[in-house]
Amino acid sequence: PRALPGHRSARHLGLRAERVGGPGPLAVPLRRAAAAAMTTIAPSVGDNFGFAKLQFEDRAYYMKSYEVSLGRRSKRESADVDLGDQMNVSRKHAVIRYSFERARFELQVLGKNGAFVKGMLVTPEMPPVELKSRDLVQVGQESFFFLLPSKR
């Protein structure tokens, strides 16, 4: 794995300090999330490497397999990426996987309340949607940037 790209500003990511998803509980301020995504991670430092990085406002998750599940915290079953205990998020709400057939990362939504990718609603009835580096993904009140290693 290679180092993830460093980001110097929200403008570098093409973001403005505005709310995504309109007013209400799904709105997420981008300023703090963009600042959290603006870090450079060396692949040789501990567990800070993977196929992709999910950069949340307060934490990061490194994809070390070709498929990870995202969902609500539960005693019965657990998702790879814990999205808290919000009742509007399913236990297995979505899956991010690498499609070898299409040579791309994809998000497949499983939860009935859907998810937002770059501000567009993705529902379970839709086919998997492509994820590109720096895409903003929002599930319930949690949001993260999907980041890929830089090509060097």
C-alpha atoms as a printed R data frame, in Angstrom:
    type eleno elety resid chain resno       x      y       z
1   ATOM     1    CA   PRO     A     1   0.000  0.000   0.000
2   ATOM     2    CA   ARG     A     2   1.067  3.555  -0.684
3   ATOM     3    CA   ALA     A     3   0.714  6.662   1.446
4   ATOM     4    CA   LEU     A     4  -2.663  8.347   1.307
5   ATOM     5    CA   PRO     A     5  -2.661 11.774  -0.310
6   ATOM     6    CA   GLY     A     6  -2.167 14.776   1.962
7   ATOM     7    CA   HIS     A     7  -4.807 17.476   1.692
8   ATOM     8    CA   ARG     A     8  -3.874 21.068   2.409
9   ATOM     9    CA   SER     A     9  -7.275 22.734   2.440
10  ATOM    10    CA   ALA     A    10 -10.977 22.193   2.007
11  ATOM    11    CA   ARG     A    11 -10.685 24.121  -1.248
12  ATOM    12    CA   HIS     A    12  -8.143 21.501  -2.430
13  ATOM    13    CA   LEU     A    13 -10.926 18.926  -1.921
14  ATOM    14    CA   GLY     A    14 -13.380 21.133  -3.821
15  ATOM    15    CA   LEU     A    15 -15.465 21.747  -0.676
16  ATOM    16    CA   ARG     A    16 -17.110 24.807   0.771
17  ATOM    17    CA   ALA     A    17 -18.190 25.226   4.386
18  ATOM    18    CA   GLU     A    18 -21.850 24.440   3.863
19  ATOM    19    CA   ARG     A    19 -24.321 21.825   4.948
20  ATOM    20    CA   VAL     A    20 -24.971 18.636   2.983
21  ATOM    21    CA   GLY     A    21 -28.410 17.055   2.915
22  ATOM    22    CA   GLY     A    22 -30.317 20.232   3.690
23  ATOM    23    CA   PRO     A    23 -31.508 21.357   7.091
24  ATOM    24    CA   GLY     A    24 -32.430 18.872   9.780
25  ATOM    25    CA   PRO     A    25 -30.770 15.974  11.569
26  ATOM    26    CA   LEU     A    26 -29.028 14.658   8.411
27  ATOM    27    CA   ALA     A    27 -27.205 17.929   7.762
28  ATOM    28    CA   VAL     A    28 -23.469 17.633   8.380
29  ATOM    29    CA   PRO     A    29 -21.069 20.567   8.665
30  ATOM    30    CA   LEU     A    30 -18.233 20.000   6.200
31  ATOM    31    CA   ARG     A    31 -15.654 22.253   7.811
32  ATOM    32    CA   ARG     A    32 -14.678 19.839  10.626
33  ATOM    33    CA   ALA     A    33 -14.963 16.718   8.452
34  ATOM    34    CA   ALA     A    34 -12.774 18.289   5.758
35  ATOM    35    CA   ALA     A    35 -10.184 19.255   8.358
36  ATOM    36    CA   ALA     A    36 -10.126 15.674   9.648
37  ATOM    37    CA   ALA     A    37  -9.502 14.379   6.110
38  ATOM    38    CA   MET     A    38  -6.501 16.659   5.631
39  ATOM    39    CA   THR     A    39  -3.797 14.402   6.989
40  ATOM    40    CA   THR     A    40  -0.935 12.476   5.477
41  ATOM    41    CA   ILE     A    41  -0.554  8.899   6.679
42  ATOM    42    CA   ALA     A    42   2.653  6.962   6.149
43  ATOM    43    CA   PRO     A    43   1.933  3.301   5.306
44  ATOM    44    CA   SER     A    44   4.782  2.005   7.436
45  ATOM    45    CA   VAL     A    45   3.407  3.396  10.723
46  ATOM    46    CA   GLY     A    46   1.551  0.690  12.689
47  ATOM    47    CA   ASP     A    47  -1.917 -0.071  11.373
48  ATOM    48    CA   ASN     A    48  -2.227  3.140   9.346
49  ATOM    49    CA   PHE     A    49  -2.527  1.552   5.912
50  ATOM    50    CA   GLY     A    50  -5.025 -0.321   3.784
51  ATOM    51    CA   PHE     A    51  -6.724 -0.497   0.405
52  ATOM    52    CA   ALA     A    52  -8.766  2.600   1.283
53  ATOM    53    CA   LYS     A    53  -9.383  4.896   4.227
54  ATOM    54    CA   LEU     A    54 -12.716  6.007   5.681
55  ATOM    55    CA   GLN     A    55 -11.937  9.345   7.346
56  ATOM    56    CA   PHE     A    56 -14.544 10.317   9.942
57  ATOM    57    CA   GLU     A    57 -14.472 13.584  11.861
58  ATOM    58    CA   ASP     A    58 -13.082 11.903  14.983
59  ATOM    59    CA   ARG     A    59 -11.507  8.663  13.709
60  ATOM    60    CA   ALA     A    60 -10.269  6.751  10.676
61  ATOM    61    CA   TYR     A    61 -10.935  3.224   9.464
62  ATOM    62    CA   TYR     A    62  -8.478  1.503   7.114
63  ATOM    63    CA   MET     A    63  -9.936 -1.093   4.741
64  ATOM    64    CA   LYS     A    64  -7.666 -4.126   4.969
65  ATOM    65    CA   SER     A    65  -9.972 -6.413   3.022
66  ATOM    66    CA   TYR     A    66 -11.838 -6.057  -0.259
67  ATOM    67    CA   GLU     A    67 -15.187 -5.772   1.533
68  ATOM    68    CA   VAL     A    68 -16.298 -4.074   4.748
69  ATOM    69    CA   SER     A    69 -19.739 -3.692   6.282
70  ATOM    70    CA   LEU     A    70 -21.087 -0.521   7.875
71  ATOM    71    CA   GLY     A    71 -23.838 -0.566  10.469
72  ATOM    72    CA   ARG     A    72 -25.369  0.169  13.837
73  ATOM    73    CA   ARG     A    73 -23.862 -1.163  17.039
74  ATOM    74    CA   SER     A    74 -25.615 -4.353  18.159
75  ATOM    75    CA   LYS     A    75 -25.084 -7.140  20.695
76  ATOM    76    CA   ARG     A    76 -26.240 -9.807  18.222
77  ATOM    77    CA   GLU     A    77 -24.080 -8.926  15.240
78  ATOM    78    CA   SER     A    78 -21.427 -6.378  14.479
79  ATOM    79    CA   ALA     A    79 -20.434 -4.496  11.391
80  ATOM    80    CA   ASP     A    80 -16.805 -3.879  10.512
81  ATOM    81    CA   VAL     A    81 -17.383 -0.119  10.761
82  ATOM    82    CA   ASP     A    82 -19.466  0.881  13.803
83  ATOM    83    CA   LEU     A    83 -21.819  3.786  13.015
84  ATOM    84    CA   GLY     A    84 -23.058  4.146  16.596
85  ATOM    85    CA   ASP     A    85 -26.459  3.244  17.970
86  ATOM    86    CA   GLN     A    86 -28.758  5.432  15.856
87  ATOM    87    CA   MET     A    87 -32.047  3.682  15.197
88  ATOM    88    CA   ASN     A    88 -32.246  5.079  11.647
89  ATOM    89    CA   VAL     A    89 -29.140  3.033  10.762
90  ATOM    90    CA   SER     A    90 -29.543 -0.721  10.206
91  ATOM    91    CA   ARG     A    91 -27.265 -3.306  11.847
92  ATOM    92    CA   LYS     A    92 -25.924 -4.049   8.359
93  ATOM    93    CA   HIS     A    93 -26.684 -0.772   6.612
94  ATOM    94    CA   ALA     A    94 -24.190 -0.809   3.749
95  ATOM    95    CA   VAL     A    95 -21.198 -2.604   2.268
96  ATOM    96    CA   ILE     A    96 -18.144 -1.093   0.613
97  ATOM    97    CA   ARG     A    97 -16.411 -3.566  -1.666
98  ATOM    98    CA   TYR     A    98 -13.900 -3.635  -4.466
99  ATOM    99    CA   SER     A    99 -15.461 -4.926  -7.686
100 ATOM   100    CA   PHE     A   100 -12.821 -6.791  -9.671
101 ATOM   101    CA   GLU     A   101 -15.276 -7.040 -12.548
102 ATOM   102    CA   ARG     A   102 -15.599 -3.228 -12.771
103 ATOM   103    CA   ALA     A   103 -12.140 -2.387 -11.311
104 ATOM   104    CA   ARG     A   104 -13.581  0.071  -8.784
105 ATOM   105    CA   PHE     A   105 -14.776  0.465  -5.202
106 ATOM   106    CA   GLU     A   106 -18.540  0.447  -4.759
107 ATOM   107    CA   LEU     A   107 -21.079  1.198  -2.052
108 ATOM   108    CA   GLN     A   108 -24.082 -1.121  -1.834
109 ATOM   109    CA   VAL     A   109 -26.814  0.197   0.462
110 ATOM   110    CA   LEU     A   110 -28.765 -2.458   2.383
111 ATOM   111    CA   GLY     A   111 -30.612 -0.325   4.972
112 ATOM   112    CA   LYS     A   112 -34.068  1.026   4.145
113 ATOM   113    CA   ASN     A   113 -33.150  4.617   5.050
114 ATOM   114    CA   GLY     A   114 -30.429  4.757   2.409
115 ATOM   115    CA   ALA     A   115 -27.215  6.753   2.399
116 ATOM   116    CA   PHE     A   116 -25.884  9.849   0.665
117 ATOM   117    CA   VAL     A   117 -22.851  9.852  -1.637
118 ATOM   118    CA   LYS     A   118 -21.729 13.333  -2.681
119 ATOM   119    CA   GLY     A   119 -25.141 14.615  -1.557
120 ATOM   120    CA   MET     A   120 -27.129 12.169  -3.724
121 ATOM   121    CA   LEU     A   121 -29.475  9.679  -2.054
122 ATOM   122    CA   VAL     A   122 -28.608  6.012  -2.647
123 ATOM   123    CA   THR     A   123 -31.300  3.460  -1.745
124 ATOM   124    CA   PRO     A   124 -31.277 -0.345  -1.434
125 ATOM   125    CA   GLU     A   125 -33.199 -0.674  -4.712
126 ATOM   126    CA   MET     A   126 -30.355  0.977  -6.640
127 ATOM   127    CA   PRO     A   127 -27.345 -0.854  -8.065
128 ATOM   128    CA   PRO     A   128 -24.008 -0.342  -6.266
129 ATOM   129    CA   VAL     A   129 -22.668  3.169  -6.718
130 ATOM   130    CA   GLU     A   130 -19.016  3.859  -7.548
131 ATOM   131    CA   LEU     A   131 -16.873  5.425  -4.828
132 ATOM   132    CA   LYS     A   132 -14.030  7.678  -5.884
133 ATOM   133    CA   SER     A   133 -11.330  9.155  -3.720
134 ATOM   134    CA   ARG     A   134 -12.536 12.148  -1.680
135 ATOM   135    CA   ASP     A   135 -16.227 11.221  -2.011
136 ATOM   136    CA   LEU     A   136 -18.269 12.285   1.008
137 ATOM   137    CA   VAL     A   137 -20.513  9.470   2.309
138 ATOM   138    CA   GLN     A   138 -23.262 10.042   4.881
139 ATOM   139    CA   VAL     A   139 -25.158  7.298   6.723
140 ATOM   140    CA   GLY     A   140 -27.595  8.591   9.328
141 ATOM   141    CA   GLN     A   141 -25.757 11.323  11.213
142 ATOM   142    CA   GLU     A   142 -22.302  9.836  10.537
143 ATOM   143    CA   SER     A   143 -20.277 11.051   7.586
144 ATOM   144    CA   PHE     A   144 -16.847 10.206   6.250
145 ATOM   145    CA   PHE     A   145 -14.566 10.814   3.297
146 ATOM   146    CA   PHE     A   146 -13.651  7.786   1.202
147 ATOM   147    CA   LEU     A   147  -9.932  8.101   0.404
148 ATOM   148    CA   LEU     A   148  -7.713  6.019  -1.867
149 ATOM   149    CA   PRO     A   149  -3.895  5.817  -1.808
150 ATOM   150    CA   SER     A   150  -2.100  8.213  -4.096
151 ATOM   151    CA   LYS     A   151  -0.695  6.923  -7.386
152 ATOM   152    CA   ARG     A   152   3.055  7.417  -7.473
